[in-house]
Amino acid sequence: MISRIMGFVRDMLIANLFGVSGATDAFFVAFKIPNFLRRLFAEGAFAHAFVPVLSDYKHKNDPGELKSFVDKTAGTLTVLLMGLTLVGIVAAPLLIVFFAPGFSWEGEQYQMAVAMLRITFPYLLFISLTAFAGAILNAHGKFAVPAITPVFLNICMILAAVWLAPLFPEPIMALVWGVFVAGLVQLFFQIPVLIRLGLLPRLRWGWHDPGVRRVLKLMVPAIFGVSVVQVNLLFDTLVASFLTSGSVSWLYYSDRLVEFPLGILGVAVATVILPSLSKNHAAEDSVAFSRSLDWGLKLVLIVGLPATLGLVLLAQPVLSTLFQYNEFSANDVVMASKSLMAFAMGLLAFILIKVLVPGFTSRLDSKTPVRFGVYSIICNVVLNAILVLPLAHAGVALATTLSAYLNAGLLLAGLIKQRVYLPGNAWAVFMPRIVFASGAMSLFLQYFVDRQSWLGWDVSQRGGQLAMMIVLAMLVYLASLWLSGIRPRHLNEH
């Protein structure tokens, strides 16, 4: 939560100082490419391939073999990432053409994006090794340090925007260097903790090691299986690069607001549930495995459904309150709110995917999520072609939302069909009560939020009204849950 709040401060500052322009579009693309690859190789595919194998080693092998496996995995990953980083720096012009082909028509914007990408690409190396260190700590039950580490990215970017930007001929270039420095800071922050716990790997080449080969074998299909949403979001950027100038930025700010609850709930539950599911699978405890999934799904629904509806209904007030200052105009708020509403409708699906994919990868099954992920990507491409003309950038966002629900539905159906997850009888009572409480909250927001006056209010009026609406909506939701009979113990009932 601290990281997400700091991220909001960062984005408010960027919107305030740099607004929406071709330069900001170029920066968001240059930042998104290494960030996307990081989510694919590190947080996504690598974590889902590495943690189950690590849990298996902890359960079946002695400490010496476990340490050797970690050392060889660390050394192999480092060499592969260094090679990928060098290729990325050299191939930056081609990457910009591939990920944002619309920029190639704008000479200055294209050159700026290439220059930015060459500085931000090493972030992939630093942050991937940071995520590897975090995976080791998470697998040993140490969640606090990996969770707080992303705060340093926001701190570095804020300091760069405030202190470095005035020193550059093109001020937004300061943000690029802020990203580079943040990668180093996050990596070095992990090292003392690993040393203190005796978990710091010694880098050793292990391409032919059986454990490393298992990780790599699982990682290749997992790249698609656990990162489908990110692939779809990157495709959105590609399509948006052909649209009106500012479209990439509107989609970025919309995505960032959806990432707030997704990061707090979806990533947190997925981070905790993956080691638990891997442990249950290694112990061959199918009942505990199913109950862990059941707990995760109930927690996601009880928080994710009202968060989804609330963000849809408060899209314009939230954007206006957070970003409508100086360079970020009222028109930008209106345009960004269209894509935010479309993205926000998919929030529940995005969170469900985070929780459902570990149900496969923890059992060393990364092929099934890949198959479903490919269906989702194909669906996203087709829907983009259908929706982008009538709805512009909002159609791009809506395509991602609809394809996410397809992916989540396939994942859930697959787990039930394989009898890996067996929903308990408690769902028959639990589900209608959540729907009732969410409906009550939505009716409250629909009738009591004044959307017309928001754009004309000053910062104190916006902030006060938004805070009051959020608090009252939460009280309505919690009161409705209580009146319907939901209690905390129901999360663990099966």
N, C-alpha and C positions, 0 to 999 in steps of 0.2 A: 504493500500500500504506500509506503514511504517513497519507493521508487516511482510508482505511478503518479503520485502527487507532484513529485519533483519533475516528472515528465510533462505534466500540465504547465508548471511554471516555465519550463523550457520552451514549450510550444507557444505559450502566451507571449513570451519575450520575443521569439522569432517572428510571430505574427505582428507584434507591435513594432519591431525595429525594421523588418524587411518586407512585410506585407505579402502580396501575391503578385508574382511577376514571372517572366521567363527565367530570371536568375534563381528564384526560389524553386521553380520547377526543375532546373538543372541540378540544384543541390539535393533535392529530395530523391531524384533518380540516382545520383552518385552515392548517396547514403543508403538507399534501399537495396542496391545490388549486393554489396558485401554483407549487409544485414540479412538479406534474403538467403544468401549462401550460408551464412552462419546458422540460421535457423534450420536449413536443410541438413548441413553436415554435423553441426554441433548439438544444439538443443534438441533438434528433431531426430534425424536418422541415427546419429552417433549415440545419443543417450539411450534411445530405445533398443539399440543393438548391444551397447556396452553393459548397461546395468543388469539385464537378465543373465548374461554370461558371467559377470562379476559375482552376482548372487549365487550362481551355480558353483563357481570356484570356492566361494566362502563356505558353502554348505558341504562340498565333497572333497576339497583339497586342503593340504596343510598350508600354513602361513607362508612358507618359502615359495611354494608354487604360485600362490596368490600374488605375492610381491613381484615375482618374475613376470607374470602375466601383465600386471599393471605397468611395469617398467618397459616391457617390449611394446605394449599398446601405445604408451606415451611417446616413445622414440619413433615408432612407425608413423603415428599421426602427425608428429612435428615435421618430419621430412616431407610427407605428402602435402601438408598445408603450405610449407615453404615453397615447394614447387608450384602449387596452385596459385599462390600469391604472386610469384614472379611472372607466371603466364598471364595473370589478370592485369598486372601493371603494363606489360608489353602490349597486350591485346585490348587495352582500354577503348581505343577508337571503334573496334569491332563490337565490343560489348555494348557500347552506347547505341550503335546502330541496331543491334539485336533487341535490346531491352526497351529502347525508346526511339523507334525508327522515325517518328515524326520530327525529332530534333534535327535530323540530317538535312531538313529543308531550311532550317534556321542556322546559318553558318556560325554566328557568334555564340548562340546558345549551345550548339553542338561542341564547339571548341572549349567552352567553359565547363561543360559536363565531363569531357574527357580529362581535362586538367584536374578537376575535383576528384574523379574516380581514381586517378593514379595516386592521390594522397590518401583517400579513404580505404583503398583495397587492402592494405596491410592490417586494417582493423579485423579482417576475417581471420588472419593468423592469430592475433592476440586474443580475440574474444572466443575463438574455438578452443584454444588451450585453457582459457578461463572456464569455459563450459565443461571441459574434460575434468578439470580440478573439482568443479562443483559436483559433477556426477559421482566422483569418488567420495566426496564428503556426504552427499545425499545417501549413497548406498551404505554408509556407516552411521546413518541417523543424525548427521550434522547438517541441519537445514538453514540455520540462521545466516552464516557467512555467505553462502551462494545467493541467498535471497536478497541481502542488502547490497551486494556487489554492483548491480546495475545502477544504483544511485550515483556512482562516480561518473557514468556517462553523462547524466543530466547535469551534474555539477561542472564538469569540464566544458560542456557546450554552453552553459549559462555564463561561465567566466569568459569564454572566448567571445560570446556575443557582446558582453558588456565592456571588456577591457581590450580585446584584440581587434575587434571589428573597425574601430576608428583609425587604426594604423594601416589598414589595407586599402589600396586604390579601389578594389571591389570588396566592400565590407563583408559580404556573405562568405568569402573565402576563409574568414576566421573560423567559421563553423566547421569547415573541413579539417583544419588542424586541431580543433577541439575534439573531433571524433578520433583522430590518430592518437592523440595523447591519452584519451580516455581508455583506448584498448590496452595500452601499456599499464596504466594505473590499475585497471581491474585485474589484470594478470598478476601483478606484483602484490596486490592486496591478498590474494589467495595463498601465496607461497608461505608466509610465516605460519599460517594456521595448519597447513599440511605438514610443515616441519615439526610443529609442536605436537601433533598427533601421530608423528612417525609415519605419515602417508605420502611424503614427497617422493615422486617417482624418479628413478635414475634413467635417463634416456638411453634406450638400447634398441637397435634395429631388430625387428622381429617379424619380418614379412612371411617367413615360413613357419612361425610358431602356430601350433594348432588352435590355441585360444584366440590369437590375433586373426587368424584366418576365419574363425567362426564369426568374430565381430564384423569383419569386412564383408563376409558372405551375407550376413543379416542386414548390413548397412545399405547395400546397394538397392534392394527393393524397398527398404524402409524410407529411403529418400523421398519416394513418392507417397508412401502410405501415411506417414505422420506429418507431411508438409503440404498436403493438397491445398489447404486454404491459402498458404503463402504462395504457392504456384499460381493459384487463381488471382490473388491480389497483384502479383507481378504482371500477369497477363492484362489485368485492368489498367496498370500503368502504361503498358504498351499501347493499348487501345486509346487511352486518354491523351497520349502524346500527339495524336492526330486531331484532337478536338480543340476547342477554343483555348487560347492561352489562359492559364490559371486552373485548368481542369485537373491537372496532376496535383496541384496544391489543395484544391477543394477535396479531392479524394483522400489526400494525406491527412488533413485535419479531421475528416470524418472517421477514417480508420483509427486515428489516435484516440478518439473518444470511445470507440468500440473496444479498443485495446485495454482501456482502463478496467472495466469489470472483467474482461477476459483474462487480463493479467493477474488480477487479484484472486479471482475464483478458479477459472479454468486451469491456468498454469500451476497454481498452488495445489489444487486437488490432484492434478496429473503428476506433479512432482512427488507428492506423498504416496500416491496410490501405486505408482510403478514399482518401487522397491517392495512394497507390501505384496502386490500380486506376484512378483517374481519369487519372493520368499515362499508364498503359498504354493506356487507351482513346483518349486524345487522340493518342497516337503510333501508334494502330492496330496495336498489338502483341498479337494475340489469344493467342499462346502464353504470353507473360509474364503476361497477365491470368489465364489459367487456372491457371498455376503459383502465382501469388500467392494465389489462392483455395485451392488445394490445400494450400499451406503453412499458411494460417490455419486450415483445417479440421483438419489433423493436430495442430496445436498445441492447438486447442480440445479435441479428443478425448483427447489424452494427459494433459491436466490436468483437463479438465471432468468426465470419467467418474468417476475416483476421488474428485474433490471432491463430486460428486453423491451417490455411495454413502456416502462418509464422513460427510457432513452428515446424511443420513437415519439412519444407525446411531448417530450421536453427538448426536442432536437434544436429548434431555433432559439429558445431561451438560453440553453446551455452554450451554444456557439456564440451568441451575442454577448453573454456575460464573460466568457473566457477570452474571446479574441477580438471583439469589435472596438478596436482602439487605433488611432493614428492611421497606419497604412492598411489596416484590414477594414474594409468598408462594409456598409449595410448590405450592399449587393453581394459581397463575398459571403456574408452570413446567410442570405437567402439561397444562394447557389449551393453552398456547402451543406445547408440543412436538407436539401433534396437528397444528396448522396448519403448523408448521415442517417436519415430515416430508412433508406433502403438497406444500408449496412446494418443498422440497429435491429431490424427485423430478423436478421440472421444471427444475432448474438447467442441465442440459446443453442443453435446448431453448432456454432464455433466452439462453445464450451463443451458440448456433448462429445464432439470429435476428440477433444483433448483427453477426455475421460475414457472413451470407448476404445481408442486405438491401443492403449496399454493392455486391454483385455486380450489382444492378439499378440503384441510384441513381447509381453512378459512370458508367453508360452513359446517363444522363439518362432512364432508364425508371423512373418512380415510380408508374405506374399498376398494374403487375403486383403489386408488394407490397401495394398498396391492396386489390386484389381478394382476395388471399389473406388479408389482415388482416381484411377484412369477414367472411370465412368463419369466421375464428378467433373474432371477437367474437360472432357468432351462436352458435357452438358453446359459448362460455363462458356466455352467457345461458341457453341450454337446459340445460346441465349444472348450472348454479347452481340452477335450478328443480328439477332431479332430486335433487341431492345435499345441498342445504342442510337439508332436514328430517331425514334420517337422521343426518347427520354434523355439523350446525351449522356453526361457523366453519371447521372442517377441510374440510367439503364445498365451501365457498367457495374455499379454497386449491387443492383437488384439481381443481376445474373450470378454474381458471387454468392449472394444470400440463398438463392434457390438451389444452386448446385451444392451448397453446404448442407442443406436439409436432405438432399438426396444421399449425400455421403453418410451423414449421421444415421439416417434410416437404414441404409444397407449394413452399416457396422452393427447396429443394434439387432437387426434381424439375423445377421450372421452369427452373433454370439448366442442368441436364443436357439437358433437352428442346430448349432453344434452342442447345445445343452451345456455350454460353459457357464452361461448366465441363466439362472432360473428365477424369474421375478416371483416374489412372494405374494401371498394373498393380501398383504397390507396395502398394496398399490390400489386396490379397488376402493379403499376409503381415502387414501392419501391424495391421489390425483384430483378427484373432484373438489376437495377442500382447497388445494393450491389454486385451481382454476377459479373458484369462487372468490378467494381473497385477492387474486390478481385482477379479476374483473371489477371488484369493488374499488380497488386503487385506481384503475384506469378510468372508471366513471368519474371519480373525484378529480383527476387531472384534466379530463376532457371538459368538464364544466366550470372549473375554477381557475384555470390558467388563462390569463389575458395575453394572447400572442401578438395582438396588434400594437399594443403600446410599448412592447419591449425594446424595439429598435430606437425609440426616441428617449429612453431613460438614461440617466447617468450611471456611473459604475456602482455607486452605493445603492441606488434603487434596484438595479439588476441583481447585484449580489444578494441583497436582503430578500428580495422576492423569490429568487431561485432557492436560496437556503430554506426559506419558509415552506415553499412548495415541496421540496424534497423531504423535509422533516415530517410535514403533515401527511404526505403520501406514504411514507414509511410507517407512520402511526396507524393510518387507515389499514394498511396491509397487515401489520402485526395484530391489530385488534380483530380484523376479519379472520385471521388464522386462529386466534385464540377462541373466538366465538364459534368457529366451525369445529373446534375440538382438537386442533393440532397442538402437540406438546413436543419438547425436544427429544423425548424418548422414542418418538415415532420414527426418527431417522435410523434407529437400529432394529426396528421391528421387521420381521421377515414374513 
